[in-house]
């Protein structure tokens, strides 16, 4: 599990077949889980100035692989003693979004990200979402787009300051929302007609 708070930026040295080699200050142990642009990967080798991770074929097919060529977000797995300043992130990508518009405003920068109906169905206004491994709050949900307002601190302390219109990003929805949706739609149980997504949003907001 992760928190969606980036530890540092890693520099991609190479991506060959199933092996991603990063240059970074972080010193993991072999077998450690590390989120790279939001994707949970396993450390397979330690280098003098970095480490190597393994990407399965399935992982490569479901992420924005073209973003693993330069700088990436790095977050080691959280410890039970850590503060949870972001939200619970699993490192399991639900899908890909595309940045369609970036607008500066008085209190931050709005990023509009077009994505799939399956992802939008798991999103709630003011709910949590992870984009390229960064814990963010959903400002607004439009017809086929998420609007995320990013404060100046987050913008300048992450790679979002370098992102451009047309770029694809990894998206992980809130794990609690995924669990609730699964149980509401489970064919083994009849759905509760009194439980709406508005009620679910209120329940999640109380935690």
Secondary structure, DSSP 8 states (H G I E B T S, - for coil): -B-S---EEEEEEEEETTEEEEE-S----TT-EEEETTEEEEEEEE-SSEEEEE--HHHHHTS-GGGTTSEEEEEE---TTS--SS--B-S---EEEEEEEEEE-SSSEEEEEE--HHHHTT--TT-EEEETTEEEEEEEE-SSEEEEEE-HHHHHHSGGGG--TT-EEEEEE-HHHHHHHHHHT-TTS---TT--HHHHHHHHHT-
